[in-house]
Amino acid sequence: MEITGDIATIGYGLATIGPGIGMGILVGKTQEAVARQPELAGPLRINMFIGMALVEALGLIGLAAGFVF
């Protein structure tokens, strides 16, 4: 059996699984926290956006690694 296709494509596909799961957990937990303490919605939202940027960086690093290697 011969494997065809570009290995970078497979690598990028695997690299998006982690950030996708991380983004879902991050947003879900933020919504849960806002539901428990609505007065903290502002600071929680700011922290969520910072966390989203860091999680998205993982996906972009996976994309760049696919092009480099």
C-alpha positions in Angstrom: 0.0 0.0 0.0 1.4 3.4 -1.0 0.7 6.6 0.8 0.0 9.5 -1.5 -0.4 13.2 -0.8 1.6 15.8 0.9 2.7 15.1 4.4 2.5 18.8 5.3 -1.2 18.7 4.6 -1.6 15.9 7.1 0.6 17.7 9.6 -1.4 20.9 9.3 -4.6 19.0 9.7 -3.3 17.4 12.9 -2.0 20.8 14.1 -5.5 22.3 13.9 -7.0 19.8 16.3 -5.3 21.1 19.4 -6.2 24.8 18.9 -9.8 23.9 17.9 -10.3 22.0 21.1 -8.6 24.7 23.1 -10.8 27.4 21.6 -13.9 25.5 22.4 -12.9 24.9 26.0 -11.8 28.5 26.4 -15.0 30.0 25.2 -17.2 27.5 27.0 -15.5 28.0 30.3 -15.7 31.8 29.9 -19.4 31.6 29.2 -19.8 29.4 32.3 -17.9 31.9 34.4 -20.0 34.8 33.2 -23.2 32.9 33.9 -21.9 32.3 37.5 -20.7 35.9 38.1 -22.1 38.4 35.6 -20.3 41.3 37.2 -17.0 39.9 36.0 -18.0 39.8 32.4 -15.7 42.6 31.3 -12.4 41.2 32.8 -13.3 37.7 31.7 -13.9 38.8 28.2 -10.6 40.5 28.0 -8.8 37.4 29.3 -10.7 35.3 26.9 -9.6 37.4 23.9 -5.9 37.2 25.1 -6.2 33.4 25.5 -7.9 33.1 22.0 -4.9 35.0 20.5 -2.5 32.6 22.1 -4.5 29.6 21.0 -4.7 30.9 17.4 -0.9 31.4 17.4 -0.6 27.6 17.8 -2.6 27.1 14.7 -0.6 29.6 12.7 2.7 28.0 13.9 1.3 24.7 12.6 0.5 26.3 9.2 4.0 27.9 9.0 5.6 24.6 9.9 3.7 23.0 7.0 5.2 25.5 4.6 8.7 25.4 6.0 9.2 21.6 6.2 
